Amino acid sequence: MKTNKQNLFPEIKKFIEPLKEKPISKERIEILQPLIYYIQNKKDNNEAIKLNFICTHNSRRSQFAQIWAQTMSSYFNIATQAFSGGVEVTEFNINAITALRTVGFEIMTEGKTNPMIHVRYSPTLPTLKMFSKKFDDIDSPSQGFASVMTCSHADENCPFIPGAEVRIPVMYDDPKIFDHTPEEAKMYLQRSEQIATEMFYVFSQIKP
């Protein structure tokens, strides 16, 4: 598939290129397959592709997933709108933000309590405006979207997502368990890279 590398910052392109060589287990490929089917079906029918990544606090995994899904969809020239939300409002975690900065995202923070985080991955594409919010926030889609559950707690405590066409569990381990430990930075980077790798795989499987 033709890619759109020129629209990404050089440091992010440099980070993405090796991801195609990273192995993904058969178990994870099976987990990702419903998401691939959903995106492919929407594309084949010329319908808007909307993905809402949902986790309990909308602070780490769901934010990573939204940003990497949006980045990879741009990389592969697949028009997609990625969102994220939670069961409760907290704020975009600083360790997750640091992990994203490390691989080349340009990030600006606006405000103090649950600040607006402006995330840029391209010199020409729109800035992502990120903050912690509930899955049914006014800025989130109300119909015609896939709810992608990124943590088991949210999956168990959100038995029904209004307006979702399909519910797809794609769980990730929470890097929060490494907060305030010597492995904190390493494990946030690792979780970001895992999600980036899997979003790369998902969008690489979409046929023209």
C-alpha positions, -999 to +999 in steps of 0.1 A: +000+000+000+012+035-008+023+054+023+023+091+031+056+093+049+063+129+038+035+142+060+051+129+093+079+145+113+113+129+104+119+115+139+085+098+140+091+083+105+124+070+118+106+054+147+079+039+125+100+023+098+114-006+120+080-015+133+072-035+101+099-060+112+086-064+148+068-097+154+032-099+166+021-131+182-007-152+166-028-145+197-025-107+193-032-110+155-065-128+163-074-101+188-067-074+162-085-091+134-120-077+143-106-042+142-091-048+107-124-062+095-143-032+108-119-007+091-118-026+059-156-029+057-160+008+063-135+016+036-150-007+011-184+009+016-170+044+015-182+051+050-165+072+076-140+053+098-144+063+134-126+046+163-132+055+199-105+039+222-119+035+257-101+029+290-110+036+326-092+069+332-085+079+296-050+088+307-025+063+293-035+033+270-065+049+253-045+081+246-016+061+232-041+042+210-058+072+197-026+090+188-010+060+172-041+050+153-044+086+139-007+086+130-007+052+113-039+059+094-022+090+080+010+070+073-011+045+052-034+072+036-065+058+052-089+085+062-098+078+099-110+097+129-096+084+161-110+094+195-105+082+231-125+083+263-129+068+297-153+058+324-142+087+346-122+119+340-086+123+352-059+138+330-035+127+303-007+112+323+026+130+322+047+098+318+026+089+287+032+124+273+070+121+279+071+087+261+054+103+231+078+133+231+107+108+232+098+094+198+092+127+181+058+141+188+056+178+194+035+184+225+022+216+241+003+218+273-025+243+279-041+247+314-034+230+347-064+208+358-070+181+332-050+203+307-055+203+270-026+186+253-018+197+218-001+168+200+015+173+165+029+144+145+030+162+111+040+197+099+009+198+077-018+177+093-042+190+121-030+190+157-046+165+179-063+181+209-061+156+238-075+156+273-091+131+296-129+128+291-157+103+294-165+081+264-197+100+257-181+134+258-195+160+234-163+158+214-167+120+209-188+104+182-224+096+191-231+070+163-214+051+135-182+042+154-163+012+169-157+013+206-122-003+211-118-013+247-082-010+257-085-022+294-105-049+311-119-026+338-135-004+313-148-034+293-164-048+325-178-015+337-191-002+303-214-030+292-231-007+267-216+021+247-244+042+231-241+046+194-213+021+189-218-002+159-194-027+173-174-033+205-138-046+200-117-056+230-080-049+224-065-050+259-031-037+269-013-040+303-013-007+322+021+010+325+008+027+356+020-002+377+056+010+371+049+046+382+076+058+407+099+028+399+133+028+381+116+011+351+089+038+348+102+055+316+112+022+300+078+006+305+058+036+292+080+036+261+075-001+258+037+002+260+037+030+235+058+010+211+036-021+215+005+000+206+023+017+178+034-017+164-001-031+165-017+000+150+009-002+122-001-038+116-038-030+116-036-003+090-010-021+069-036-049+064-062-026+049-065-033+012-070-004-013 
